[in-house]
Amino acid sequence: MRIRARHVHAFEGFIDNVIGYFINFIFVLLIFNGIYGHDIQMGENVVAGAIMFFIAWGRKYTIRRWANRFIDRLYKRYKADAKLQKQTRED
């Protein structure tokens, strides 16, 4: 079975967001409830965090895929230019 880059990128973004979600969850409770005295219920925090989790996951996956395609095109163009230069030197 071959592991595809897009699956690795999706998994990487997912794990990054899981870690970020728990950090955010703790800080929302500490900052808004503890420091500012806002009464944010745990359920509200979970729902808001879940929405932001999926938005951030989609953003990270999309940016990573775009960047990889962009870098791949640059690499292919560079290789083609290098090959062309090598051929013109040999002629």
Secondary structure, 3 states (H helix, E strand, C coil): CCCCHHHHHHHHHHHHHHHHHHHHHHHHHHHHHHHCCCCCCHHHHHHHHHHHHHHHHHHHHHHHHHHHHHHHHHHHHHHHHHHHHHHHHHC
